[in-house]
Amino acid sequence: MSTVAETTKGELTADEQAHLSDRAKGERRLGWRLAGPAFIVMLLVTLYPIGYAVYLSLFNYRLTDPAGKKLVWLQNYITALTDSLFWQAFVTTLVIVIVTLIIELVLGMAIAMVMNKVVWPRRTLRTVVLIPYAIVTVVSAFSWKYAAQIDTGFFNHWLHTLTFGGFSESYNWFGGRWSSLTIICLSEIWKTTPFMSLLLLAGLAQVDSAQEEAAKVDGATWWQRLTKVILPNMKAALMVALLFRTLDAVRIYDNPYVMTGGANKTETLSMLVGTETVSRVEIGMGSALAVILFVIVLIIAFIFVKLFKVDLTTSGRS
Amino acid sequence: MSNRAKNGLGVVSIVIMIWTLIPLLWIVATSLKGTAALGDSSQNVLGNFWPKHISWDNYKLIFSGGASDLFVPALWHSIIVCVVSTVISVVLATFCAYAISRLDFPGKKLILTTSLAVSFFPVIAMVTPLFNLWRQIGLFDTLPGLIIPYLTLTLPLSIWTLSAFFQQIPWEMEQAAQVDGASSWQAFVKVIAPLAAPGVFTTAIIAFFTAWNDFVFSSNLTAQHAQTVPAALSFFTGASQFVQPTGAICAAAVVVTIPVVILVLFFQKRIVAGLTSGAVKG
């Protein structure tokens, strides 16, 4: 660990070199001493559990039957990947991710553009839009659940009035898979669009307004300006917002848990891991599912970073 | 911008704000409904939305009535666990971010990449092994048993936002102060600390939100002695096992929401800066 980085900098005497490399060494030691604790805590509380999950996933292990713990290698994975319940949860998660992402992107972009241009009520809008981001997910889930329920809710009453009686007041949103997922997605969109909007607003602020003006003078339509000038200029922000939202949506748990508890085939992958571990105490199988979920998340992150060449650790960090 | 465009955007803004506020108003409205009014639209106005007669019964129920055994301890757990984990992670992250933005040492990129990867972990993937381990070493259903996993939520976030903040600080000022005769410590306290404080503070608020929001850890790693409010909410039961305690849940939901809404109202600008500087810098 004694490479001398400083010597390449210029003409130095031997004495100065020794002094500088000492200083560099000291800086390294100090750097690790300051950064180390945070790094170690992070590793201990994440890498250890993940490693342990990988290990446990190779066992047939029920918490209620510790003596029956048996090494089964990849059997849990094979069982999981050939189980229709797994694929059902996979499809549910995929639907939620795709639907919420598309709507949030469009809605989030629209809101960001309004926030960027609006004159009045500028401050109030920015504050109000931020609120759902800060709301506890469980609270928002309960709010949407009660709003959609037949007896306690107002959705059906409002829809009934808006459609001049066309919409049945006794429609049961939580009676089927797709109607339940509609409410789950709506709640998710309400809760997380602000996050998307804020990241996109930061991106919009980076768009060169002179370029936009020039395009306007040249007679570009609003759509042309959006797709040819604005969006390409805020590519980094767009990608980061999409990446963070995708990874978040893939891990969705609280919302469907509170609203349906997984009924009507609305169980997501995260919920599947939870039920397997905590309700059924099938630690081995639960761990295998957790590892699968983690691998899915890693693949998505990898695809995003490669595809869009977002270097999250260095790009643009001055 | 023309006046018409200005007003048009104003109208759109109001529509956005209504969409944002309705679910919140709805939770407040439901918490103010008496048991009888909950499912009886004739006792409410605006299509079963707002109660005709405001009732405080649900708040009495959660603070002094039957649900208080569950709610009041949960509220304390939430406050203690979130404050402690926020403080720990912000302190650790401040040192870490200072080192990353100020010192030259190998492994900087490793730390940033690791903290990013950690924030991508599906939280539920950590629950399985922690559940098992916590039971073995007696951390299951304890406050430290929640504080430790909460660090995985708050630390990566804090390291990233703080590194972004610290990179914007003009560190030359510290050296200038030292040249003028201040000791390193004086230079740090007098010059750098005041510049860094807003960033540290913003990070603390965002970290607090994240911990306050957690449901997965709290609902899976606790039984009854350390449950936080989000988890306790989903375990509320009504007068009988078969009655959903809708009103009480809404009252509790309003109570946990108030602190975060107040924080948002006061620190709106800083939170936006923190969120965006942590994630996007072009």
Interface residues (C-beta under 8 A of the other chain):
Chain A: M1 A5 A24 E27 R28 L30 G31 W32 L34 A35 P37 A38 F39 V41 M42 L43 V45 T46 Y48 P49 I50 Y52 A53 L56 L63 I111 V114 K117 V118 V119 W120 P121 R123 T124 L125 R126 T127 V128 V129 L130 I131 P132 Y133 A134 I135 V136 T137 V138 V139 S140 F142 S143 W144 Y146 A147 D151 T152 G153 F154 H157 W158 H160 T161 S187 W190 P194 F195 L198 L199 L201 A202 G203 Q206 M234 A236 A237 V240 A241 F244 L247 V250 R251 Y253 D254 Y257 V258 S270 V273 G274 T277 V278 I283 G286 S287 A290 V291 L293 F294 V297 L298 A301 L312 T313 T314 S315 G316 R317 S318
Chain B: M1 K6 L9 G10 V12 S13 I14 I16 M17 W19 T20 L21 P23 L24 W26 I27 T30 L38 G39 S41 L46 G47 N48 F49 S89 L92 A93 F95 C96 Y98 A99 I100 L103 D104 F105 P106 G107 K108 K109 I111 L112 T113 T114 S115 L116 A117 V118 F120 F121 P122 V123 I124 A125 M126 V127 T128 P129 L130 F131 N132 L133 I148 P149 L151 T152 L155 P156 I159 S163 A164 Q167 Q168 F209 W212 N213 F215 V216 N220 V229 P230 A231 L233 S234 T246 I249 C250 A253 V256 T257 V260 V261 L263 V264 L265 Q268 I271 V272 L275 T276 S277 A279 V280 K281 G282
